[in-house]
Amino acid sequence: MIEHLTATSTDGLAIVLSPFLPDEAGRVFELCQDPDIQRWTTVPSPYPMEAAVSFVRDHTPPAWRQVAEGTFALRDEGPELVWAVRLRGGPLDGLWGSLGLKRSRPNLAEIGWWLGAGARGHGVMRAAVAKVLAVALDPAGELRGEAVWWFALEGNEASCAIAQRTGFTFRGLVTDSPYGETPLLAAVIHRGDPIAPVGGWPVA
């Protein structure tokens, strides 16, 4: 079941990916005060408590309802499918991030994530992204994905490194993206591509 995915980071940390809970708004608010999250992602800046409440109570549940009904498909437009990124056991136990698959256009699925500063540097998001890609692009799986895109602002080297190490092919700088005319770095991974480091990236 995709509602409960597990992975292990390069440092041996146990990762659990599952839906956000309504009472986790406070933790989301706390994590999203990080200037780097506000700089490099699409979260509001400044990030108010109201945004965190809306995120866990309004934004994330609709896609999970579609999954439960068996109507969710990455090739269709619709609500974003979002997993909470949690660590289990040890001093970092708890909620640390978010990992989502957006469907802003027909046949365009986009991956996006953020991770709290305290959990960075352990390979957590790299392992989480690899797990979600394996599920999303599984031809026999629930999500029926054919390709997943990645977009990032120029200078976001941490996100570039994760995308490069999880098999995305770099496509360069584009202005034709779900975010309008803002120039963005772009990369894509297709069903059947290895979820492993690839060359051709300006940042590796």
Secondary structure, DSSP 8 states (H G I E B T S, - for coil): -TTSEEEE-TT--EEEEE---GGGHHHHHHHTT-HHHHHHSSS-SS--HHHHHHIIIIISHHHHHHHHHT---TTS-EEEEEEEEEEESSTT-EEEEEEEEEEEETTEEEEEEEE-GGGTTSSHHHHHHHHHHHHHT-TTSSS--SEEEEEE-TT-HHHHHHHHHTT-EEEEEES-BTTBTS-EEEEEEETTS-SS--S--S--
